């Protein structure tokens, strides 16, 4: 995600006070743990998020103060209801750039009656859409909140509507998983060239022969329309899901993967045309999603475990940068360079032999799969945390995929050994070392300690469920 290049210190101070008054979150506390064995039951529904009668409507992802000029397609909230035995979860995929933990809390509160009745958990995931309205407040005019309050109300209402209708849609059936290798889809703007090459799918086939459901995940920024775009759109996740439904009858929702670093889809049109590039990108991904694959049936065993933890807050100009949802993030005195920590959470969903790792931000793929710049790193003397994939594998959970921007948005989660900030204006300007390496992502990061905090939280969560 990208932001503008300036903010006033007066605005920063005022919003810092708002953040610090938001409350405190405990670290390392298991927040939810639910498991069950029984037939798979699933439902799916979506609700469009209407535009309010009055603007302004600032587009998110690139520039401050840019307003939507045209509506290509409206943003949506798409909900999956999934249960087996006593474990019940609603996963909401929202076509937006990101949602802070405060908005996630609003959505969960709006579903309080359902959660009280069913005991379900609720996870809210942003597709990281760079052609939607600003849902974080970072892309209005400089020093102004870019969120439209009425639109945010509509977003919460759409999430509630989608979940309630997905619950009403629930049916028994079978669940399958597949991982299909993609070629020639991605570009990585920061070395090392590491990304998840798979398109991951979880497919529900109902016993009644009706429409199926697909969860589709891949690890690239939703910005195929690129930075000059001012049209409202769901970007490639929308085209992909629409094509899948058109060709298979299955309803689909999109979950982003490990997109940090900065992973995006390639430009397939030369000379570049935004609409054509969007359509080609969606078509290529739909062909993979609907094409031949090796599916594995998942036994109806389901668990959903979350852990609350804190991350050090190092970014002194965090309101100007991209650690998303900052206005509602919980803060308390702690180990960060600012003297504060932020409260957040991560979750592990186990669907038979398949594991979904829900991460509250844009994690660099090398922190998941290993690898890195080695001696070319900005600080090779620093040690990166054990890759999350290895931590999962040590607990027998080697068949997994990452779901990024889940239940919060902390911005980029950067490997500590290659974390470099500008000496004169740390976090305000990107460092420009002599070797020409890229360090933009640090300006939109909570800080260097975020990666270690996430790895430690995952270890704690897995230890709790294995005891």
ZANUBA-353690 format. One record per residue: x, z, y of N, C-alpha, C in turn. Coordinates in steps of 0.001 Angstrom, whole numbers, plus 500000, padded with zeros to 6 digits. Each point is the difference from the previous one (the first is absolute). Layout:
# residues N
XZYXZYXZY...
//
This chain:
# residues 467
500835500000498820499165500000501180500873500000501233499536499355501057500830499867501192499256500551501191500753500574500929499396500520501214500692499392501199499481500353501174500617499545501231501308500703500276500532499844501187501354500462500273500096501050501091498894500617500438500147501024501022498824500954499985500233501224500497498942500996500148500463500992501056499080500604500692500401500964501005500205501361499393500958500753500515500260501344499478498828500929500299499277499759501113498837500824500303498963499874498898499733498760499586499035499774498929500515500600498688501280499832499741500597500532498779499829501510499933500238500684501125499882501456500022498570500439499782499058499321500652498598500371499843499534499830498564500401498904499380499561499766498632500745500887499017501219500351500330500722500952499161499250501327499952499512500446501160499246501253500015498736499873499161499370498852500062498800499803499170500339500071498535501117499399499628500427500022498607500295501414499535500715500750500811500419501332499583498823500960499929498934499685500711498807500847499936499077499622498849500377498962499220499087499491498973499905500911498801500939500909499820499945500891498850501259499882499189500078500763498924501178500022499153499608499681498573500905499323499307499770499673498595501041500685499154499555500558498905500944500619499089500780498953499239501204500322499579500808499083499233500081500451498559500016499001499097500213500304498609498820500617499280498805499924500552498829500597499364499208498909499294499693500222498718499192499051499269498593500027500584499550498856500521498722499982500695498839499690499065500162499047499099498949499689499046500622499620498667499315500325498935500416499567498674498751499876499150499749498793499532498819499748499198500372499046498885499465500228498802500270499112498881498785499939499103499869498921499274498875499853499107500225498889499003499308500078498885500054498980498961498575499643499615499695498733499988498655499551499685499892498528500332498820499406499899499881498577500313500316499726501463500614498838500259500229499593501381498662499664500657499826500502501190498827499682500812500501499598501379499545498867500491500498499505501289498890499318500777500175499973501310499114499287500903500783499519501202499485499007500705500720499442501149498997499504501035500333500166501248499172499488501091500842499921501263499599499146500924500688499951501289498996500061501128500494500414501159499194500021501221500851499441501134499463499053500733500716499487501159499997501041501110501049499982500797500130500931501119499613499241501270498816500240500536499545499212501158500773500354501264500115499007500864500568500247501320498952500680500878500395500995500771499051500608500951499614499004501091499006500372500774499550499128501081501022499903501121500783501061500180500935500026501123501431500184499521500918499243500627501423500117499730500636501055500882501304499907500181500870498923499525500294500123498509500437498854499393500351499940498595501446499516499880500919500953499887501419499659499939500406499671498574500731498904499862500476499584498695501256500785499646500121500397498734501084500877499563501149499206499404501181500594500087501110499517499202501190499445500727499807499445501193501123499336500653500176500383501471498967499828500808500172500035501450499074501034500641500477500621501049499161500918500761499049499232500913498721500420499989499038499476500946499416498645499678500269499452498813499417498714499626498608500241499422499013499275500521498632500175499534499586498866499061499053500327499111499412499004499119499291498932500839500256498735499698499362498913500747498938499272499187500012500200498677499082499259499133499870500755498688498858499886499370499777500633498693500044498930498921501012500074499155500054499136498819499162500594498884500264501268499695499204500729499025500133501481500304498925500747499762499976501421500322500780500813498983500582501084500481500656500938499106498972500659499084500489500475498839499120500598499007500570501314499494499110500791499446500368501116499139499467499660498617500895499945499011499612499674498632500299501195499115498996500452499267500145501232499223499934499717498510500858500670499268499977500038498538499639501411499569498962500112499194499693501265499338500535499906498582500775501000499584500578499982498658499906501388499397499572500062498746499936501293499327500204499834498501500480501078499400500093500134498555499876501481499705498997500372499215499772501418499753499687500730501282500742501074500251499746500834501176500801499578501231500824498961499898500818499553501134499293498853500708499735500196501286499279499011500796500718499797501328500244498744500339500743499679501218499359498816500706499963500060501319499633498851500822501247499554500759500352498736499853501125499410500736499417499015501006500290500213501268499477499136501063501155499192500587499887498695499916500973499089500618499429499526501319500695500288501100499515499671501339500890498923500600499390498921500448500748498916500645500414500439501393501156500647500086500512500455501287501492500251499877500641500214501126501445500143500028500462501318499405499194501036500103500347501311499469499007501031500485499925501094499262499102501094500371500754501313499905499932500785501066500621501309499986499207500973499159500626501114499676499346500999499163498750500567500666499930499962501330498791500479500676498798499103499716500208498695500007498905499090499679499614500112498530501007500150499128499705500201498583499139501251499813500331501048500741499206501231499912498568499761500465499817499197501049498651499677500468499202499272498916500656499064499322499324499244498946499614500930498851500903500886499630499684500939498926498876500946500403500020500436501240498916500863500476498657499263499949500011498718500353498766499214499979499448499853498591500849500164498998499595499890498602499868501371499347499910501049500816499973501357499476498853500261499047498848499377500266498864500217499107500257499413498623500619498835499945500301499372498716501081500757499241501047500409500711501067500731499316499499501345499482499098500650500756499443501266499530499148499799498754499266498890499965499111499734498867500761499584498754501050499188500179500667499393498846501362500594499685500605500710500973501359500495499815501050498924500108499663498850500598500951498893500079501045500248501083501152499379499835500999499926501057499810498685500756500543499932501209499906498797500826501388499642500504500423498777499746501263499480500523499700498803500894500639499962501168499772498942500974501320499271500236499987498690499779501210499186500076499796498889501014500945499819500911499955498894500963500732498798499412499434498812500193500653498788499490501213499599500833500188500629501130501061499715500966499783498659500699498751499743500324499564498771500641500481499950501447500793498982500322500507499822501359499111499104500854498792499718499515499060499191500779498690500754500214500046501311499867498834500834500222500134500795501276498940500726500327500028500857501184500968501159499803500514500499501082500914501138499985499257501240499502500409500515498863499396501205499434500926501202500085501128499834500675500970501081500146500241500395501451499579499147500931500159500313501412501290499530500620500813499237499261501341499648500465500073498672500742498930499216500027500090498645500542499094499750501188499550501033500638499330499821501275501028499735501084499571499915501263500982499928501085500956501184499902501204499818500481501018501038499900499462501319500534500183501039499202499586501366500336498491500205499934499263499065499378498571500165499809499650499878498521499036500805499546499540499951498626499311498666499743500462499279498993499436498691499709498783500012499102499611501158499489498835500055499120498709499896500809499042499301499449498655499953500569499181501060499271499568501072500682499318501099499293498767499559499224499223499087500572498799499543499313500356499220498735501071499221500067500440499284498795500459500974498931500708501057500393500440500987499021498798500689499351498943500240500783498763500543499418499417499016498983500013498721500357499480498983499082500840499917498732501306500174500148500890499963498841499682501144499038499839501188500531499671501154499145498658499774499313499022499493500750498681499750499425500060498933498912500813498963500216500130498943498996500639500537498717500990500872500136500630500602498826498983500814499206499195500779500704498962500784499316499012499076499284499548498979500699499030499076499426500560499328498756501248499533500068500605499313498861500127500929498795500426501234500217500154500936498890498651500335499373498991500254500826498680500341499451499434498852499185500192498778500467499480498865499246500834499712498757501318500283500060500821499875498788499562501024498953499652501184500451499504501034499089498694499559499340499110499399500774498745499514499439500225498824499054501089499284500166500303498814499194500669500346498663500312501241499761500850500357498860499354499622498661500870499502499125499617499563498658501143500305499041499683500073498724501021500218498972500678498669499661501258500089499586500709498792499617501406500294499539500821498960499967501392500113499577500918499701501179501222500541499936500963499856501079501273499363499443500521499032500744501200499279499587500997499984501159501281499882499662501052499923501020500939498844499687500510499387501054500975498920499839500965500008501168501182499470499751501035499833501025500534498585499856499817499181501030500378498602499944501094499716501011501092499418499541501128499739500895499666498863500958500375500210501260499808498997501035501361499415500387499996498741500328501236499355500448499755499304501330500988500120500903499949499259501249498959500467500992499539501260499890498947500480500888500520500809501182501126500689499837500395501017500975501254499627500779500107500624501148501264500027500739500266501443500381501272500370499996500439501354500338500906499874501210499616500601501110500748499832501247501130501006500146500185500870499005501070500986500090500684500130498647501315499882499985500750500189498754499933501449499547500036500235498699500152499047498894498690499295499683500100498853499351498822499213499662499369500565498727499178501024500174499358500679498877498510500101500296499180499592499047498556500180500110499399500034498602498752500419499952499258499990498748499506498577499768500463499305498942499635498595499814498661499789499306499290501083499700498788499903499189498724500055500841498995499247499544498645500187500465499312500854498937499579501182500396499413500970499073498483499912500056499380500084498835498542500000499947499491501053499018498922500642500393499205500828499095498609499386500010499527499605498818498744499236499910498979500760499164498832500182500566498900500673499308499011498952499510499669500077498712499037499089499386498799500821499536498845499871500654498848500827499642499388499574498667499465500972499294499368499722498715498727499173500147499362500041501177498727499299500171500167498516500320501245499526500041500256498592500255499888499592501448499834500947500903499893499692501424501359499752500631500002499967501327501235499719500744501043501075499741501227499559499805501104500934499815500564500467501330501062500790499904500673500555501183501495499843499805500706499622501045501455499883499940500638500779501142500986500801499658500904500592500973501252499142499990500351499436501145501150499096500110500996500606500971501271500034499591501024500609500855501264499159499996500557499812501187501334499403500122500675500568501240501308499834500083500785500721500990500472499174501166499068499507500826500380499240501186499071500337501153500562500070501212499192500215501195498877498960500088498826500440500412498871499096500208500093499426501407500891499026500161500208499388501317500328498521499854499266499307499133500258498575499831499588499195501229499148500583500873499634499338501253501088500138501067500912500937499785501160500235500855499615500511501396501039500181500820499894500812501204499306499387501182499798498695500030499306499382501137498487500026499824499527500486498859498582499973499690499208500985500857498820499569500460499066500904500683498599499908499397499881499433498798498706499922499318499843501193499062498816500566499985499691501080499082499870499437498585500716500614499060499997499482498637500472501077499034499617499856498733500519500852498932501345499502499501500501498900500542501253499381499617499981499653498510501189499858499374499999499462498640499281500876498974499959501344500137499216500747499009498530499571499962499438499638501163498623499550500036499816498663499313500874499034500305499910498689499358500186500140498490500982500786499587500271500220498584498774500564499280499436501081500530498865500645499332498775499089499979499769499259501082498864499095500036500156498885498961501196499438499865500233498932499027499853500510498567500490501209499741499866500565498663498531500156499634499194500506500939498574500167499717499318498642499813500380499027500826499408498666499901500300499356498648501220500213499491500426499285498788499720500760498710499889501323500065499813500770498772498695500775499971499372500182501150498827500856500086500336501466500152501275500355499844500430501391500122500153500377501467499457501139500359500273500545501332501404500586500010500651499932501141501411500380500051500294500854501221500940500915499834500543500735501137501509499963499938500617500017501164501452499835500123500640501319500373501137500307499341500804501168500320501435499546500248500602500344501143501383499577500269500993500793499172501161499413499753501032500671499229501098500562500882501252499870499533501169500479500740500414498906500983499467500069501227500148498908500964501140500230500988500646501180499965501042500302500975501208499117499819500678499796501121501310499394499799500392498727500677499319499103500466498587499839500237499543498813499163499137500229499016499564498977499071498739499336500528500001498684500037498815499245500387499947498723499176498855499320500033499911498704499347500716498954500860500434498937499346500709498941500699499048499185500872500593499249500904499246498983500722500039498730499158498810499524499605499926498858499103499679498697500720499760500059501310499629498820500780501075499732501048500500498771500050501018499610500977499624498623500561499721499900501291500032501070500997498882501006499760500244501216500457499119501104499659498621499831500604498994500229499185498610500062500428499404501246499369499516500937500824499609501307499503498869499908498980498947499239500290498857499909499091500406499365498672500757498927500054500435499348498765500913500903499189500868500725500691500897500911499289499210501107499308498971500513500683499143501015499397499324499463498752499435498809500081499271499440498866500925499696498827501173499474500287500953499692498921500491501285499335500284501015500817500446501281499446498939500591499075498752500049500474498924500519499175499794499181498742500111498676500111499823499124498838501087500237498954501241500102500429501097500231499051499801501319499253499618501034500714499801501297499360498774499978499091498949499294500404498804499918499166500281499256498707500827498965500059500357499281498779500717500911499018500847500873500522500694500951499130499011501023499439499147500516500872499049501023499568499019499470498962499592498758500138499004499419499093500632499246498844501305499900499992500691499233498984500238500786498725500723499386499061500272500672498728500879501231500196499726501033499231500788501228500082499869500753498682500893500913499783499951500842498811499374501333500380498773500201499574499283501220500320500146501028498892500007501258500415500020501123499072498746500823500251499259500305498947498826500842500172500438501444500213499391500651500976500331501372500329499007500947499342500525500935499217499143500993499365499293500819501073498761500407499757499225500723501024500459501439500176501187500136500566500580501299500339500447499924501446499528500921500841500156499862501444500397501340500594500990499984500896500331501212500746500378499626501422499718500897500923500260499801501423500575501305500536501272499961500385500688501200500456500647499737501347499806500920500949500570499854501336500789501245500359501015499822500830500780501129500478500159499897501514499822501118500687500240500064501442501443500435500237500636499400500984501382500357500319500260499671501457501184500343500471500364499757501391501238499125500075500085499212501052501184499172500244500592500386501348501336500051500090500628500337501287499679498950501058499693500435501184499719499097501117501259499883500862500694498870499854501222499752500766499752499111501211499000499153499921499773498976501012499433500617501282500839500138500997499618500660501244499059499152500864499919498729499724499080499129500736498973499411499039499532500864499088499115499545498921498702499403500506499557500395501185498753499448500494500157498544500424501218499646500356500275498622500377500203499162498762500443500591498941500315499263498787498884500032498992500346499522498883499047499698498991499811501069498936500238501261500260499591500906498934498534500253500265499183499352499149498595499718500270499120501210499740498923500052500765499081501118499895500512501249500655500939499869500909500702501164500549499072500961500733499008499512500656499141500881500779499269501018499129499760499666498760499270500906499136500851500667498949501270499627499901500855500617498991500177501493500270500018500763498961500217501433500123501489500275500215500308500945500861501381500327500312500196501506499994501225500398499673500356501415500052501493500090500266500490501122500506501442500158500178500710499785498671501120499277500049500689499702498755501367499397500227500471499295498970501401499594499936500311498705500719499019499323500582500284498742500668500861500172501228500626498918500433500858500046501182499216500372501247498710499786499994499151500412501113499583501466499883500317500616498855499566501370499748498648500096499335499476498849499547498683499988499375500006499171498722498995500272499163499734499228498792498568499483500056499750498921499250498659499457499894499463500228498594498733500373499903499355500158498715499416498684499522500154499727498705499468498773499413499758500252498518499800498938499214499764500170498577500366498718499266500213500128498691500099498837499127499227500293498729499663498949499271499142500145498827500487499122498863499688500430498793500273499232498793498690499848499237499595498750499780498833499691499185500477499397498690499595500588498880500376499484498687498757499429499316500031498696499762498911499283499355500503499554498634499728500784498972500594499700498718501509500017500120500659498877499666501460499912500102500482499507501353499082499605500889500379499474501317499938501113501036501026500060500861500077501017501050499999499338501363499200500529500912500020499586501401500595501136500815501069499694500737500668500980500847499606499744501445499214500908500572499467499834501353500938500669501002500594499176500874501013500432500961499439499902501413500223501017500864499414500003501351500830499247501038500379498766499697500790499247500962500529498721499399500950499388500697500591498716499627501392500244499435500070500182498700501247500392499367500859498781499689501317500139500211500933498941499659500038499845498483499961498769499478499989499809498550501194500613499278501169500053500651501166500570499326499834501488499738499135500674500763499724501408499726499080500168498790499390498916499580499137500020498819500751499490498780500702498875500154500588499302498858501506500167499883500648500597501002501451500140499995500672498824500685501314500052500077500762498987500719500180500408501440500722499195500738500261500313501400501182499216500507500465500356501177501102499264500623501374500524499598500036501116499274501280500517499522500954500307501134501231499503499896501006500248501029499669499332501328499052499061499988499604499334501238498953500804500762499509501069499420498985500812500661500558500647501257499112500351500914500431500606501259500708501328499775499569500767498996500604501299499677500171500120498482500954499275499412500161500034498541500346501380499467500423500916500867500316501355499550498739500811499710498868499555500492498746500701499733499449499583498642499334500912499355499423499722498691498495499779500126499540498905499435498565499746499968499349500827498902498723500302500143499323500724498922499900499145498747499794500650498875499773499281498753498819499055500191500126498727499566498888499060500175498714500531499375498899499767500680498725500535499529499640499471498623500380498752499727499736499450498679500705500772498902501218500451500275500735500779499009499384501387499827499512500570501097499339501303499896498753499876499128499212498950500224498816499779499179500376499769498543501021499179499766500408499688498632500460501235499243500622500942500710500466501220499337498844500841499496498788499699500479498796500689499522499130499071499159500599498914499517499282499073499145499050499077500713500135499870501323499078499184500796500724498782500556500587499204499107500792498862500450499153498767500284498736499979499581499106498883500283499176500372501232500467499586501173499396500459501247500056498914501058499212500190501044500238499270501242499689500905501180500648499689501132499868500781501227498803499506500799499261500941500556498958499695500987500455500621501313500347499163500968500475500498501285498871500248500975500321500656501118499048500300501076498757500703499463500217500951499107498904500677499325499786501389500586498816500265500523499560501304500493500749500477501235500882499162500549500757500354501209500902498821500318500642500006501159500988498984500371501140500660500746501122500180499321501183500612500592500979498957500521499649498711499916500913498967500433500973499631498903501117499414500391500995499557499023500715501192499374500182499930498695500732501012499245501312499349499592501077500338500723501270499280499981501023500755499148500824499295499208501049500682499235500945500764500923500308501258499699500881500783500875501377499368500222500541499318498972501363499466500153500069498821500951498861499398500323500003498874500930499150500296501227499788501275500249499194500426501150500919500128501208499733499183501024500863499974501186499138499889501244500247500877500980499274499947501262500978499731501138499480499453501064500815499712501177500505501305500614501272500068500352500576501241500523499469500348501375499785499006500840499559500278501371498504500253500083499214499268499215498541500138500055499463500066498575500316501099499287499574500086498598498491499904499864499565499183499056498588499742499676499266499184501056500597499817501164499372499174501015500484498564499908501298499827499778500596498682499809500596499923498606499911498839499391500595499809498683501513499953500119500676500669499078501466499955499972500467498580499705501114499614500615500550498656499824501478500117499629500302500319498732501392500160499587500748498670500024501319500103499961500842498815500125499802499019498854499597500498498828499833499093498858498705499189500073499193500237501041498782499223500180498842500404499122500119501100499268498917500417499109498797500466500798498827499920499379498729500268500669499626501471499848499574500624501110499585501401499949498768500252500863499148498992500092498742500141500739499105501078499396499951500056498650499018500858499338500189501480500319501208500420500326500227501397500349499215500421501243499791499063500910499270500351501217498543500324499714499517499548498861498624500254499593499961500852498741500871500987499960500101500900498859499901501443500474499434500865499160499980501426500314501414500543500115500893499520499111501382500457500046500695499840498670501282500345499992500845499780498819499576500841498809499390501163500234499667500890498902498733499647499253499282498961500436498711499682499390500160499584498541501003499192499694500186499510498632500252501149499032500859500941500388500279501142499131498758500864499817499227500196501069498799500820499907499003499401499015499874498676499995499073499340499085500487500114498566501289499787499775500539500135498640499818501422499477500257500990500831499840501402499579498535500319499702499090499466500833498580500249499768499543499375498690500507498803499690499633499359498739500494500809498812501230500513500083500508500833498918499115501229499794499626500634501097499171501188499908498642499691499389499409498871500432498702499623499453500107499742498506501001499240499575500129499659498579500321501231499167500762500901500568500292501248499280498717500785499773499128500005500996498768500782499892499077499447498921499955498677499812499079499426499025500605499936498606501320500265499890500624499975498671500124501396499411499724501017500829500133501367499505498807500399499129
//
